[in-house]
Amino acid sequence: GQQVMQIPQYQHVQEGEDFTTYCNSSTTLSNIQWYKQRPGGHPVFLIQLVKSGEVKKQKRLTFQFGEAKKNSSLHITATQTTDVGTYFCAGRDSNNAGNMLTFGGGTRLMVKP
Amino acid sequence: DAGVIQSPRHEVTEMGQEVTLRCKPISGHNSLFWYRQTMMRGLELLIYFNNNVPIDDSGMPEDRFSAKMPNASFSTLKIQPSEPRDSAVYFCASSLAGGRWNEQFFGPGTRLTVL
């Protein structure tokens, strides 16, 4: 079945440093979504990418979807303590007509003030 | 809208007992998902429903787990009998298939501890 891998699993950064998490799918995706889960909280939707090579920005966050629609990345510029949490990518298989997402394992970001 | 509602928020039970987790999806959403989250295994999809019908239950660990969705506004996940390895946070999420983003809205989760 479809697998979605994320690296790294954990990342410690100093406040102000940049951060990137990478997501790779074993199958071609129709779209990919990103979620953020704060410590003790629940995953919250951030964004969806649909087109090959698409790039979207939300303030200091930049999301990219690979040309082959099998990989994606999330880059945070100048991290802040409010960025702390686990970031998940979630892909929808292009061969799956249903509404199911396959979540990656997540990257846990820790920011030292 | 109140968002996805889950109850109870915390459950502590003893091995062998029956546990029932409850979920009320966002009104108007037609897809509902049950996930389990642990440190070791991350976020796992257990089962999902579309229009109250179970579509994919391949993630249900074993026969001790069962899920129902008797109507569009209520779902249950039951574990009988419970075991210590079932300890986890269980999330319910709902979405609107065909909506603009199709994103999933997660409930606050139920933290289950089986002693």
Interface residues (C-beta under 8 A of the other chain):
Chain A: G1 N31 Q33 Y35 G41 H42 P43 V44 F45 Q48 F88 A90 R92 G98 N99 M100 L101 T102 F103 G105 G106
Chain B: S31 F33 Y35 G42 L43 L45 Y48 N50 I55 D56 S58 F91 A93 S95 A97 W101 N102 E103 Q104 F105 F106 G107 P108 G109
